[in-house]
Amino acid sequence: MIETPVPEQPGERPQHEQVDEIVASGPGGALAVAGIATAIVAAIWFVFYFVVFLPRGVIQ
C-alpha cells in the first residue's frame, strides 16, 4: 500500500525538520527500558542465588 504524503499546513515546519529534532533528542526512552529490564533480570538472579543456591550449602 502506497501512502501519499500529507500536504503541510501553512506556517508549519517541514516534516524532515521535525524528524531531525526528535532524533537529536536521543534514545532516552529506549535506554530507560533497557536499564529497567537489566535491573529486573539482575534482581531475579540475586533472588534465585540467595533463595536456591545458598541454602543448599557448599557442594563437595
N, C-alpha and C positions, 0 to 999 in steps of 0.2 A: 504494500500500500504506500503510495507516494503522498507525502504531505505537502501542501502548498504553503509557502511562507506567509505568515500573517503580516499584513502591512503595518508599519509602525505609525503610531499616533503623532500628530504634530507636537513638537516640543519634547518628545520622549527620546532618551538616549538610544543609540543603536544597540541591538541585542549583543553584538560581539563585545562592546564595552562593558555591558552588564556581566557577561560571562567572565571577562578578564578580571573584573572587580571581585567576583565570587572566588575565582581560582587564586587570586592574590591573597585572600584572607587565610588560606592554608587549610590543611586537613584536620582541623581541631576536633571535629566530631568523630572522625574515624580513629584518631589517636585515643580519644576518650573511651570509645567502645573497646578498642584493643587492650587498653590498660585495665579496664574493668574485667574483661574476660580473663586476662592473665592473672589478676588478683584472685578471681574466683577459683581458677584452676590451682593456684598455689595454696589457697586456703583449704581446698578439698584434699590436696596432697598431704598437708600438715595434719589435718584431722585424721586421715587414714593412717598416717605414720604413728601418731600418738595413741590412737584407739586400737589399732590392729597389731602393729609390729612391736611396740614397746611392751605391752602386757604379756607377750609370748616369751620374752626373755631372750638371752643370747643363745644362738644355735650352736651346738657343739658337735 
